[in-house]
Amino acid sequence: MHDYDEVLDRIAKPALRSAEERGTRRILVSGDWTLAALREAQAAVEAVEASNGPAHEIDIGDMRRLDTAGALTLIGLRDGKLAATTADFARARPEHRILLDEIARAAPASFEEAPPRDGAAIESLRRFLSAATAIARDAIRLTTFLGETTAAFARVVVRPGRFRIKAFIHQLQQTGLSAVPIIALVSFLIGGVVMQQAAFQLQKFGAETMSIDMLGILALRELGVILAAVMVAGRSASAFTAQIGTMKMREEIDAMRTLGIDPIETLVLPRVLALMIALPLLVFLADIMALAGGAVMAKLYLSLETDMYLQRLNSAVQTKHLYVGLIKAPFAALVIGLVGCLEGLSVQGSAESVGTQVTTAVVKAIFLVLVLDAVFAIFLSAAGF
């Protein structure tokens, strides 16, 4: 503590005083403007700002020493109340001028006034336009990526030896076979819940057997494909993004390109094709399990025997209902695979980026699956299917 007091004694106290000559108001700076005297420097600035109006220049020719803290304080003085007069530093030593210029460039926003806030309507419009621009940008990226994948598929068709059959089989197991238990369980439970709720509501009108008709048509046309696609989007889109994103983070994809290996053919194509084959089979499984769940609930809730349930189901459901659901499956698989792989290739090189892109991939894949299902449902219903 004693040594610190001795240091303060050797410091020339920073001071500011105002002077006016021939109509020009100047602020004269003297003393040491350093970190050790920062409190005194700030007090001097506050005093001169409170007692004097705008000045035309700041004379720092008599200033002894200057460091970063002092330079920041002087720049705050110049850009504070004096900003309206475009005041500048006069008689600055070369070393002081260099430091002041560097500090002014490094922290220009420290003394700028916050921009005026826009109204709620303008802010909402800006957010809407930003979201619309992002959607358009994603649509262009996805369409371009679809073209690249189609071109890679064409090259594989011309030269089948380029196709990675082992990677395809592995992805078929991961996206299809490994997803069977969870999709079967979820579809069974959802089918039972839909059957119970439909029977409960229709029982008020004495038409509880119509719940079988509703479940059969709903499960085959919409419920099975949505359940399977959403579950696959959560499992496979996230897995694709994490796997490819980790390779991108480790610069393995750049190494593949250096070796002349096309990442689209090697990483994307096996995943997308495996998903397009696996998802229709999973949709069929989801249809069967949803109907099985409805049969169990019909037995427990309506005391309806299984043969009567199947007989009613057979009279209500047509083959076209099954085809409608299966037709949607390959397109949903294509969207899920493209989104998952594209987001993986968009990883910027950090673990945080991988997590962000995984979340983005799952959200986009589920959203696009639901939009695609709605478009197909409207189109096929209007076409008479």
C-alpha positions in Angstrom: 0.0 0.0 0.0 2.9 2.3 0.8 4.5 1.7 -2.6 1.2 2.5 -4.4 1.0 5.8 -2.6 4.5 6.6 -3.8 3.5 5.8 -7.3 0.5 8.2 -7.1 2.8 10.9 -5.8 4.9 10.7 -8.9 1.9 10.9 -11.2 1.0 14.4 -12.6 -2.7 14.8 -11.8 -4.8 14.9 -15.0 -6.5 18.2 -15.5 -8.8 19.9 -17.9 -9.5 23.6 -18.3 -11.5 25.6 -20.7 -10.1 28.6 -22.6 -11.6 30.9 -25.3 -9.5 32.9 -27.8 -10.9 34.9 -30.7 -14.3 33.1 -30.5 -12.7 29.6 -30.4 -13.4 27.6 -27.3 -10.7 25.1 -26.5 -10.2 22.5 -23.8 -6.6 22.3 -22.5 -5.4 18.9 -21.3 -2.5 18.4 -19.0 -1.0 15.8 -16.6 -0.8 12.1 -16.9 -3.8 10.3 -18.5 -3.1 6.8 -17.5 -4.8 3.9 -15.8 -3.2 4.8 -12.4 -5.0 8.2 -12.6 -8.2 7.0 -14.3 -10.5 8.1 -11.4 -9.1 11.7 -11.4 -9.3 11.8 -15.2 -13.0 10.8 -15.2 -13.7 13.3 -12.5 -12.1 16.0 -14.6 -14.1 15.1 -17.7 -17.3 15.1 -15.7 -16.5 18.5 -14.3 -15.6 20.1 -17.7 -18.7 18.6 -19.3 -21.0 20.0 -16.5 -19.5 23.5 -16.5 -18.7 24.2 -20.2 -20.5 24.2 -23.4 -19.3 22.6 -26.7 -15.7 23.2 -27.6 -14.0 23.5 -31.0 -10.8 21.6 -30.2 -9.0 19.7 -27.5 -5.5 20.8 -27.0 -3.4 17.9 -25.7 0.1 19.4 -26.3 0.8 19.8 -22.6 -0.3 16.2 -21.7 2.6 14.2 -20.4 1.8 10.5 -20.5 -1.1 8.6 -22.2 -2.1 4.9 -22.2 -5.1 3.0 -23.4 -7.4 3.9 -20.5 -6.6 7.6 -20.8 -7.0 7.5 -24.6 -10.5 5.9 -24.2 -11.4 8.6 -21.7 -10.3 11.4 -24.0 -12.2 9.9 -26.9 -15.3 9.7 -24.8 -14.9 13.4 -24.0 -14.5 14.3 -27.7 -17.4 12.2 -28.8 -19.6 13.1 -25.9 -20.9 16.6 -25.6 -18.4 17.9 -28.1 -19.5 15.6 -30.9 -21.8 18.3 -32.4 -18.9 20.6 -33.0 -16.7 18.0 -34.7 -13.9 18.8 -32.2 -10.6 17.1 -32.7 -7.3 16.8 -30.9 -4.8 19.6 -31.4 -1.0 19.7 -30.9 -0.9 15.9 -30.4 2.5 14.2 -30.2 2.9 11.5 -32.9 2.9 8.6 -30.4 -0.3 10.1 -28.7 -2.0 10.5 -32.1 -1.3 6.9 -33.1 -2.7 5.6 -29.9 -5.8 7.8 -30.0 -6.5 6.8 -33.6 -6.1 3.1 -32.8 -8.4 3.3 -29.8 -11.0 5.2 -31.8 -11.0 2.5 -34.5 -11.1 -0.3 -32.1 -14.1 0.9 -30.1 -16.1 3.3 -32.3 -19.4 2.1 -31.0 -18.7 2.8 -27.4 -19.8 6.4 -27.6 -22.4 6.2 -30.3 -26.0 6.8 -29.3 -28.3 3.8 -29.6 -30.2 3.9 -32.9 -33.9 4.8 -32.4 -36.1 1.8 -32.0 -38.6 1.1 -34.8 -42.3 0.7 -34.1 -43.9 -2.6 -33.5 -45.4 -2.8 -37.0 -42.0 -2.1 -38.7 -40.3 -4.6 -36.4 -42.9 -7.3 -37.2 -42.6 -6.6 -40.9 -38.8 -6.8 -40.7 -39.0 -10.2 -38.9 -41.6 -11.5 -41.5 -39.4 -10.4 -44.4 -36.3 -12.0 -42.7 -38.2 -15.3 -42.2 -39.5 -15.3 -45.8 -36.0 -14.6 -47.1 -34.6 -17.5 -45.0 -37.4 -19.8 -46.3 -36.6 -18.9 -49.9 -32.9 -19.4 -49.3 -33.5 -22.8 -47.8 -35.8 -23.8 -50.7 -33.1 -22.8 -53.2 -30.4 -24.7 -51.3 -32.6 -27.8 -51.0 -33.5 -27.7 -54.7 -29.8 -27.3 -55.7 -28.9 -30.2 -53.4 -31.6 -32.3 -55.0 -30.1 -31.6 -58.4 -26.6 -32.6 -57.2 -28.0 -35.8 -55.7 -29.9 -36.6 -58.9 -26.7 -36.1 -60.9 -24.8 -38.4 -58.6 -27.6 -41.0 -59.0 -27.3 -40.7 -62.8 -23.6 -41.3 -62.6 -24.1 -44.4 -60.5 -26.7 -45.7 -62.9 -24.3 -45.3 -65.8 -21.4 -46.9 -63.8 -23.0 -49.2 -61.2 -19.5 -50.1 -59.8 -19.4 -46.6 -58.2 -22.3 -47.4 -55.9 -21.4 -48.1 -52.3 -23.4 -51.3 -51.7 -22.0 -51.9 -48.2 -22.9 -48.4 -47.1 -26.3 -48.8 -48.6 -27.0 -52.0 -46.7 -25.7 -50.5 -43.5 -27.9 -47.5 -43.8 -30.9 -49.7 -44.7 -30.4 -51.5 -41.4 -29.9 -48.3 -39.4 -32.8 -46.4 -40.9 -35.2 -49.3 -41.4 -34.7 -52.4 -39.3 -33.5 -50.5 -36.2 -36.6 -48.3 -36.3 -39.1 -51.2 -36.3 -39.6 -51.5 -32.5 -40.3 -47.8 -31.8 -42.5 -47.3 -34.8 -44.5 -50.4 -34.1 -45.0 -49.5 -30.5 -46.0 -45.9 -31.2 -48.4 -46.8 -34.0 -50.1 -49.5 -31.9 -50.6 -47.0 -29.0 -51.9 -44.2 -31.3 -54.2 -46.5 -33.2 -55.7 -47.7 -29.9 -56.1 -44.1 -28.6 -57.8 -43.0 -31.9 -60.2 -45.9 -31.7 -61.1 -45.3 -28.1 -61.7 -41.6 -28.6 -63.7 -42.1 -31.8 -65.9 -44.8 -30.2 -66.4 -42.6 -27.1 -67.7 -39.7 -29.2 -69.8 -41.7 -31.7 -71.3 -43.8 -28.9 -73.5 -40.7 -28.1 -75.2 -41.2 -31.5 -75.3 -45.0 -31.4 -72.7 -45.2 -34.2 -69.7 -46.5 -32.3 -69.1 -49.1 -35.0 -68.3 -46.3 -37.4 -65.2 -45.7 -35.4 -63.7 -48.7 -37.1 -64.4 -47.2 -40.5 -62.7 -43.9 -39.4 -59.7 -45.6 -38.0 -59.2 -47.8 -41.0 -59.3 -45.0 -43.5 -57.3 -42.6 -41.3 -54.6 -45.0 -40.5 -54.0 -46.1 -44.0 -54.2 -42.7 -45.7 -52.7 -40.4 -43.0 -51.9 -41.8 -39.6 -49.4 -44.5 -40.6 -47.3 -42.3 -43.0 -47.2 -39.4 -40.6 -46.2 -41.4 -37.6 -43.5 -43.3 -39.5 -42.2 -40.2 -41.3 -42.0 -38.1 -38.1 -40.3 -40.9 -36.2 -37.8 -41.5 -39.0 -37.2 -37.7 -39.3 -36.4 -37.6 -35.6 -34.1 -40.6 -35.8 -32.5 -40.5 -39.3 -32.4 -36.8 -40.1 -30.6 -36.1 -36.8 -28.2 -39.1 -37.4 -27.4 -38.1 -40.9 -26.6 -34.5 -39.8 -24.5 -35.6 -36.8 -22.5 -38.2 -38.8 -21.8 -36.0 -41.8 -21.4 -32.9 -39.7 -18.7 -34.6 -37.5 -16.9 -35.6 -40.7 -17.1 -32.0 -41.9 -15.8 -30.7 -38.6 -12.8 -33.0 -38.8 -12.2 -32.0 -42.4 -12.7 -35.5 -43.6 -15.0 -34.4 -46.4 -12.3 -32.0 -47.6 -9.9 -34.8 -47.6 -12.3 -37.0 -49.6 -12.6 -34.2 -52.3 -8.8 -34.0 -52.4 -8.6 -37.7 -53.1 -11.1 -37.4 -55.8 -14.0 -39.1 -53.9 -17.4 -37.5 -54.4 -19.0 -37.0 -51.0 -22.5 -37.0 -52.6 -22.0 -40.4 -54.1 -20.2 -41.8 -51.0 -22.2 -40.2 -48.1 -25.5 -38.8 -49.4 -26.7 -41.3 -52.1 -26.6 -44.5 -49.9 -28.5 -42.8 -47.1 -31.2 -41.3 -49.3 -31.8 -44.5 -51.3 -31.8 -46.6 -48.2 -34.4 -44.3 -46.6 -36.6 -44.3 -49.7 -36.7 -48.1 -49.6 -37.1 -48.4 -45.8 -39.8 -45.8 -45.2 -42.6 -47.4 -47.3 -42.0 -50.7 -45.5 -42.1 -48.8 -42.1 -45.3 -47.1 -43.2 -46.9 -50.5 -44.0 -45.8 -51.7 -40.6 -47.3 -48.6 -38.9 -50.6 -49.2 -40.7 -50.8 -52.7 -39.5 -49.9 -51.9 -35.9 -52.3 -48.9 -35.8 -55.1 -51.3 -36.9 -54.0 -53.9 -34.4 -54.2 -51.3 -31.6 -57.7 -50.4 -32.8 -58.6 -54.1 -32.7 -57.4 -54.4 -29.1 -59.3 -51.2 -28.0 -62.5 -52.4 -29.9 -62.3 -55.6 -27.9 -61.8 -53.9 -24.5 -64.0 -50.8 -25.0 -66.7 -52.0 -27.4 -66.6 -55.8 -26.5 -66.3 -56.4 -30.3 -64.8 -59.7 -31.4 -61.8 -59.6 -33.7 -63.5 -61.3 -36.6 -66.3 -58.8 -36.5 -63.8 -56.0 -36.3 -61.9 -57.4 -39.4 -65.2 -57.9 -41.2 -66.2 -54.3 -40.6 -62.8 -53.1 -41.5 -62.8 -55.0 -44.8 -66.1 -53.5 -45.8 -65.0 -49.9 -45.0 -61.4 -49.9 -46.4 -60.5 -50.0 -50.0 -57.1 -50.9 -51.5 -56.7 -47.3 -52.8 -56.5 -46.0 -49.2 -53.4 -48.2 -48.6 -51.8 -47.0 -51.9 -52.4 -43.3 -51.0 -50.3 -43.7 -47.8 -47.6 -45.8 -49.6 -47.3 -43.3 -52.4 -46.4 -40.5 -50.0 -43.7 -42.5 -48.3 -40.8 -42.3 -50.9 -41.3 -38.6 -51.3 -41.2 -38.0 -47.5 -38.1 -40.2 -47.3 -36.4 -38.2 -50.0 -37.1 -34.9 -48.2 -35.9 -36.3 -44.8 -32.7 -37.7 -46.4 -31.9 -34.5 -48.3 -32.5 -32.2 -45.3 -30.4 -34.4 -43.0 -27.4 -34.7 -45.3 -27.6 -31.0 -46.4 -27.6 -29.7 -42.8 -24.6 -32.0 -42.1 -22.7 -30.6 -45.0 -23.5 -27.1 -43.7 -21.6 -27.6 -40.4 -19.1 -24.8 -40.0 -16.4 -26.7 -38.0 -17.3 -26.7 -34.3 -19.2 -29.0 -32.0 -21.7 -26.2 -31.3 -22.4 -26.0 -35.0 -23.1 -29.7 -35.2 -25.7 -29.4 -32.4 -27.3 -26.4 -34.0 -27.5 -28.1 -37.4 -28.9 -31.3 -35.9 -31.8 -29.4 -34.3 -32.4 -27.5 -37.5 -32.4 -30.7 -39.5 -35.1 -32.4 -37.3 -37.3 -29.3 -37.3 -37.1 -28.7 -41.0 -37.6 -32.4 -41.9 -40.7 -32.7 -39.7 -42.1 -29.5 -41.0 -41.5 -30.4 -44.7 -43.0 -33.9 -44.1 -46.2 -32.4 -42.7 -46.4 -29.9 -45.6 -45.8 -32.6 -48.1 -48.4 -34.8 -46.6 -51.0 -32.0 -46.6 -50.3 -31.2 -50.3 -50.6 -34.9 -51.3 -53.8 -35.3 -49.2 -55.5 -32.4 -50.9 -54.3 -33.3 -54.4 -55.2 -37.0 -54.1 -58.6 -36.3 -52.6 -59.3 -33.8 -55.4 -58.2 -36.4 -57.9 -60.7 -39.0 -56.5 -58.3 -41.2 -54.7 
